[in-house]
Amino acid sequence: MNESNATILFADLMNSTELAKNLTLLEYDDMLVDFQNTMFEVVSHHLDYFGYEGEGIDSEWSISGDELRVFLYSDNMDFDIRSALTIANKIKLAWLASEFNQRVLSEQRLVSRIGVGINCGKVIKDVRPWRVKIGKAEPNIEGYAINLTKRIESASREGNVYQIMVGASLYKRCQQNRKINVAFGRPRSLVFKGLGQKIPVYEVVSFVNFEILSSMPVAVQESLLEK
């Protein structure tokens, strides 16, 4: 059994259900394809640019439907936190400038947005026997911190600045390390389904990182500058 301290990021399309009512099936599929392609380009480039090895060594990520999940567990949690905050801003910028959103915007229709939840906590990475049996012996990542991060991400819909919400453990870490140039709004105590207690969450209201644009894929950089 392999226990790690992880920084976890969940992101998904905040209003995809509402959009689905007003899109044809083909348009909805176009949105998902564009979302998945955008997430892939930005996240894969980011992890490579900042020296993550991937393959379960120091990071793991996946895209399913309209949801992105990123796990960072290098030996430097402060680096992982800064990286997760950077990814959050990069995917939101890239998605707003995406082909799908630009087309929808030109037609004066509702633009699709991304909500993000980030938190830190212990996770277990272990290879399940059933994965071995199907010839895919990658580890499953499990832990309470994952469930909590997903619920924090759902709270991002209540944000009114970046709509990037973080949990208490990440907030405390940032307060201890002033080199992470991030500011948060006042804490909100939310009761999450299945947890049975109030959990404090914080919205990112400012994040200064001059590498956000320069570390984007070139095509995304050019698109953003053009927009």
C-alpha positions as CSV (number, residue, x, y, z in Angstrom):
1,M,0.0,0.0,0.0
2,N,1.4,3.4,-1.1
3,E,0.3,6.5,0.9
4,S,1.1,9.9,-0.5
5,N,0.4,13.6,0.3
6,A,-1.5,14.8,-2.8
7,T,-2.7,18.1,-4.2
8,I,-6.0,17.3,-6.0
9,L,-7.8,19.4,-8.6
10,F,-11.3,18.7,-9.9
11,A,-12.8,20.8,-12.7
12,D,-15.9,20.5,-14.8
13,L,-18.3,22.5,-17.0
14,M,-20.5,24.4,-14.6
15,N,-23.6,24.8,-16.8
16,S,-23.3,21.8,-19.1
17,T,-26.8,20.5,-18.2
18,E,-28.4,23.9,-18.9
19,L,-26.5,24.2,-22.1
20,A,-27.5,20.7,-23.2
21,K,-31.2,21.9,-23.3
22,N,-30.3,24.5,-25.8
23,L,-27.8,22.6,-28.0
24,T,-28.4,19.9,-30.5
25,L,-26.8,16.5,-29.8
26,L,-24.0,17.3,-32.3
27,E,-23.4,20.7,-30.8
28,Y,-23.2,19.2,-27.3
29,D,-20.7,16.6,-28.6
30,D,-18.7,19.4,-30.2
31,M,-18.6,21.2,-26.8
32,L,-17.3,18.0,-25.0
33,V,-14.7,17.3,-27.7
34,D,-13.4,20.9,-27.6
35,F,-13.4,20.8,-23.8
36,Q,-11.5,17.5,-23.6
37,N,-9.0,18.7,-26.3
38,T,-8.4,22.0,-24.5
39,M,-7.9,20.2,-21.1
40,F,-5.5,17.7,-22.7
41,E,-3.4,20.3,-24.4
42,V,-3.1,22.6,-21.4
43,V,-2.6,20.0,-18.7
44,S,-0.2,17.7,-20.6
45,H,1.9,20.7,-21.7
46,H,1.9,22.2,-18.2
47,L,3.1,19.0,-16.5
48,D,5.8,18.4,-19.1
49,Y,6.9,22.1,-19.0
50,F,7.3,22.0,-15.2
51,G,9.1,18.7,-15.1
52,Y,6.5,16.2,-13.9
53,E,7.4,12.7,-14.9
54,G,3.8,11.5,-14.8
55,E,2.8,7.8,-15.2
56,G,1.9,7.7,-11.5
57,I,5.4,8.6,-10.4
58,D,4.6,12.2,-9.3
59,S,1.3,12.9,-11.0
60,E,-1.7,11.4,-12.6
61,W,-4.7,12.9,-14.4
62,S,-7.7,12.0,-16.5
63,I,-10.6,13.4,-18.4
64,S,-14.0,11.9,-18.5
65,G,-17.0,13.6,-20.1
66,D,-17.0,17.2,-18.9
67,E,-14.7,16.5,-15.9
68,L,-11.0,16.8,-15.4
69,R,-9.1,15.2,-12.4
70,V,-5.5,16.0,-11.6
71,F,-3.4,14.5,-8.8
72,L,0.0,16.0,-8.0
73,Y,2.2,14.2,-5.5
74,S,5.9,15.2,-6.0
75,D,8.1,15.6,-3.0
76,N,7.4,19.3,-2.8
77,M,3.8,20.1,-1.8
78,D,4.2,23.8,-2.1
79,F,5.3,23.4,-5.7
80,D,2.3,21.1,-6.4
81,I,-0.1,23.7,-4.8
82,R,1.3,26.5,-7.0
83,S,1.2,24.2,-10.0
84,A,-2.5,23.3,-9.3
85,L,-3.5,27.0,-8.9
86,T,-1.6,27.7,-12.2
87,I,-3.4,24.9,-14.0
88,A,-6.8,26.1,-12.7
89,N,-6.2,29.6,-14.2
90,K,-4.8,28.2,-17.4
91,I,-7.7,25.9,-18.2
92,K,-10.2,28.6,-17.5
93,L,-8.4,31.0,-19.8
94,A,-7.9,28.5,-22.5
95,W,-11.5,27.3,-22.3
96,L,-13.0,30.8,-22.6
97,A,-10.8,31.4,-25.7
98,S,-11.7,27.9,-27.2
99,E,-13.3,27.6,-30.6
100,F,-16.6,26.4,-29.1
101,N,-17.0,29.3,-26.7
102,Q,-15.9,31.9,-29.3
103,R,-18.5,30.6,-31.7
104,V,-21.2,30.6,-29.0
105,L,-20.2,34.1,-28.0
106,S,-20.4,35.4,-31.5
107,E,-24.0,34.0,-31.7
108,Q,-24.8,35.8,-28.4
109,R,-25.5,32.6,-26.6
110,L,-24.6,31.4,-23.1
111,V,-20.9,30.8,-22.7
112,S,-19.8,27.6,-21.0
113,R,-17.6,28.1,-17.9
114,I,-15.4,25.9,-15.7
115,G,-15.7,25.5,-12.0
116,V,-12.6,24.3,-10.1
117,G,-12.0,22.7,-6.6
118,I,-8.5,22.2,-5.2
119,N,-7.4,20.6,-1.9
120,C,-4.6,18.7,-0.3
121,G,-4.7,15.5,1.7
122,K,-3.4,11.9,2.0
123,V,-4.3,9.4,-0.6
124,I,-3.6,5.7,-1.2
125,K,-2.2,4.6,-4.5
126,D,-2.6,0.8,-4.9
127,V,-2.9,-1.6,-7.8
128,R,-6.2,-3.5,-7.6
129,P,-6.2,-7.1,-8.5
130,W,-8.9,-6.6,-11.1
131,R,-6.7,-4.1,-13.0
132,V,-4.0,-6.7,-13.1
133,K,-6.5,-9.2,-14.6
134,I,-7.4,-6.9,-17.4
135,G,-3.8,-6.1,-18.2
136,K,-3.9,-2.5,-16.8
137,A,-1.9,-2.6,-13.6
138,E,-2.1,1.1,-12.9
139,P,-2.8,2.1,-9.3
140,N,-6.2,3.3,-8.2
141,I,-6.1,6.5,-6.1
142,E,-8.5,6.5,-3.2
143,G,-9.0,8.6,-0.1
144,Y,-11.4,11.0,1.8
145,A,-9.5,13.9,0.4
146,I,-10.7,13.0,-3.1
147,N,-14.3,13.0,-2.1
148,L,-13.9,16.3,-0.2
149,T,-12.2,17.9,-3.2
150,K,-15.1,16.9,-5.5
151,R,-17.5,18.5,-3.1
152,I,-15.4,21.7,-2.9
153,E,-15.5,21.8,-6.7
154,S,-19.3,21.7,-6.7
155,A,-19.2,24.8,-4.4
156,S,-17.3,26.7,-7.1
157,R,-20.7,27.5,-8.6
158,E,-21.3,29.9,-5.7
159,G,-18.1,31.8,-6.4
160,N,-18.3,35.3,-7.8
161,V,-14.6,36.0,-8.7
162,Y,-12.6,33.2,-10.3
163,Q,-14.9,30.4,-9.2
164,I,-11.9,28.5,-8.0
165,M,-12.6,27.1,-4.5
166,V,-10.0,25.5,-2.2
167,G,-10.3,23.6,1.0
168,A,-8.9,24.4,4.5
169,S,-5.8,22.3,4.2
170,L,-4.6,24.1,1.0
171,Y,-5.6,27.4,2.4
172,K,-3.5,26.9,5.6
173,R,-0.5,25.8,3.5
174,C,-0.7,28.9,1.4
175,Q,-0.9,31.1,4.6
176,Q,2.3,29.4,5.8
177,N,4.1,29.9,2.5
178,R,3.9,33.6,1.4
179,K,5.9,32.7,-1.8
180,I,2.7,31.4,-3.3
181,N,1.2,34.8,-4.3
182,V,-2.5,34.0,-3.8
183,A,-5.3,35.7,-1.9
184,F,-8.6,34.3,-0.8
185,G,-12.0,35.6,0.1
186,R,-13.7,35.2,3.4
187,P,-14.3,31.5,4.4
188,R,-17.7,30.0,3.7
189,S,-18.9,27.2,5.9
190,L,-20.8,24.7,3.7
191,V,-22.5,21.5,4.6
192,F,-21.7,18.8,2.0
193,K,-23.9,15.9,1.4
194,G,-22.7,12.7,3.1
195,L,-20.1,14.5,5.3
196,G,-22.5,15.7,8.0
197,Q,-20.5,18.7,9.2
198,K,-19.7,22.2,8.1
199,I,-16.6,22.5,5.9
200,P,-14.8,25.8,5.3
201,V,-14.0,26.7,1.7
202,Y,-12.2,29.7,0.3
203,E,-12.5,31.3,-3.1
204,V,-9.4,32.5,-4.9
205,V,-9.7,36.2,-5.5
206,S,-6.2,36.9,-6.7
207,F,-3.3,34.8,-8.0
208,V,-0.2,36.5,-9.4
209,N,1.9,34.2,-11.5
210,F,3.7,35.6,-14.5
211,E,4.3,32.1,-15.9
212,I,0.6,31.5,-16.7
213,L,0.7,32.8,-20.2
214,S,4.3,32.0,-21.0
215,S,3.9,28.3,-20.0
216,M,0.9,27.8,-22.2
217,P,1.1,25.7,-25.4
218,V,2.2,28.0,-28.2
219,A,-1.1,27.7,-30.1
220,V,-3.1,28.7,-27.0
221,Q,-0.8,31.6,-26.3
222,E,-1.3,32.9,-29.8
223,S,-5.1,32.4,-29.5
224,L,-5.3,34.3,-26.1
225,L,-3.2,37.2,-27.4
226,E,-5.3,37.4,-30.5
227,K,-8.5,37.4,-28.4
